[in-house]
Amino acid sequence: RILHNINGEDVKNMAHLYSIYTNACQSLSENGRTEDKEEKCQEGTENKATEADSSDASCEFLIFKFRDKSQIVLETADCMKSEEEILEQHGIPSIVSAGIVGKAEKR
């Protein structure tokens, strides 16, 4: 499957994917969960999200939509909690390479 967007934002490359994910994690960490955010996430799953809604990385969920119209919905908090365990379990040294981090920081 080919990834098309996350929370309505088209993914341009791996650095952009990393930026979307880290922004969602940071926003969730800073703001926690509110009913307004949950509603925005729900709107994004039911309708084509507008650019303002889709770029709101504060959603409680990460909604991965693929070109074949399938989707995967993950709780952002659960993704954050499980990062270390998944990396260790599969012998992966870090979540991304230094090159991806550098490109993402330039965005």
Secondary structure per residue as TSV (DSSP state, phi and psi in degrees):
chain	resnum	aa	ss	phi	psi
A	1	R	-	360.0	147.6
A	2	I	-	-108.3	124.8
A	3	L	E	-70.4	130.9
A	4	H	E	-101.2	-52.3
A	5	N	E	-153.2	165.4
A	6	I	E	-125.0	126.0
A	7	N	T	49.2	36.9
A	8	G	T	86.0	-6.8
A	9	E	E	-96.5	119.0
A	10	D	E	-59.8	134.0
A	11	V	-	-89.5	121.4
A	12	K	-	-88.2	-37.8
A	13	N	S	-165.5	-178.6
A	14	M	H	-64.1	-37.6
A	15	A	H	-63.7	-40.1
A	16	H	H	-67.3	-40.9
A	17	L	H	-58.2	-46.4
A	18	Y	H	-61.4	-42.5
A	19	S	H	-61.7	-44.6
A	20	I	H	-60.3	-46.1
A	21	Y	H	-64.4	-48.5
A	22	T	H	-67.2	-33.9
A	23	N	H	-65.3	-40.7
A	24	A	H	-63.4	-44.1
A	25	C	H	-63.8	-45.0
A	26	Q	H	-63.7	-44.1
A	27	S	H	-62.8	-42.7
A	28	L	H	-64.4	-41.8
A	29	S	H	-63.2	-41.0
A	30	E	H	-74.8	-37.2
A	31	N	H	-109.2	-19.5
A	32	G	-	67.7	-168.8
A	33	R	-	-97.8	135.0
A	34	T	-	-133.5	162.6
A	35	E	H	-64.5	-37.0
A	36	D	H	-60.4	-44.0
A	37	K	H	-64.6	-40.8
A	38	E	H	-62.8	-39.9
A	39	E	H	-63.1	-41.6
A	40	K	H	-61.6	-40.4
A	41	C	H	-64.3	-42.3
A	42	Q	H	-62.2	-43.1
A	43	E	H	-59.8	-39.9
A	44	G	H	-64.4	-30.5
A	45	T	H	-82.3	-28.4
A	46	E	H	-89.0	-33.2
A	47	N	S	-123.7	166.2
A	48	K	-	-70.9	120.3
A	49	A	-	-71.1	144.1
A	50	T	-	-75.2	166.9
A	51	E	H	-60.7	-37.8
A	52	A	H	-65.2	-44.2
A	53	D	H	-67.8	-44.4
A	54	S	H	-71.2	-29.3
A	55	S	T	-84.6	-3.3
A	56	D	-	-74.0	99.9
A	57	A	T	-79.3	7.6
A	58	S	T	-85.1	2.7
A	59	C	-	-59.8	146.4
A	60	E	S	-71.1	-21.4
A	61	F	E	-118.8	151.7
A	62	L	E	-105.1	116.9
A	63	I	E	-109.1	105.3
A	64	F	E	-92.2	116.5
A	65	K	E	-109.4	136.2
A	66	F	E	-108.1	161.5
A	67	R	T	-62.9	-25.5
A	68	D	T	-82.1	12.1
A	69	K	S	75.9	1.8
A	70	S	-	-80.3	164.7
A	71	Q	E	-148.8	156.4
A	72	I	E	-127.0	131.6
A	73	V	E	-117.4	122.9
A	74	L	E	-123.7	147.3
A	75	E	E	-77.6	127.3
A	76	T	H	-57.6	-43.0
A	77	A	H	-61.5	-40.2
A	78	D	H	-66.1	-37.5
A	79	C	H	-62.5	-43.7
A	80	M	H	-62.5	-44.3
A	81	K	H	-65.1	-34.4
A	82	S	H	-93.2	-4.2
A	83	E	H	-50.9	-57.1
A	84	E	H	-59.3	-45.7
A	85	E	H	-61.2	-44.1
A	86	I	H	-66.3	-44.0
A	87	L	H	-60.5	-46.2
A	88	E	H	-64.4	-45.0
A	89	Q	H	-59.1	-33.7
A	90	H	T	-105.7	8.2
A	91	G	T	65.1	35.4
A	92	I	-	-98.0	123.9
A	93	P	S	-69.4	-31.2
A	94	S	-	-154.9	163.4
A	95	I	S	-65.6	-33.2
A	96	V	S	-148.4	162.3
A	97	S	-	-77.8	161.9
A	98	A	H	-60.2	-34.5
A	99	G	H	-63.2	-41.3
A	100	I	H	-66.7	-42.8
A	101	V	H	-59.9	-44.5
A	102	G	H	-60.6	-44.3
A	103	K	H	-66.6	-39.1
A	104	A	H	-65.9	-37.3
A	105	E	H	-68.5	-25.6
A	106	K	H	-74.3	-17.7
A	107	R	-	-67.4	360.0
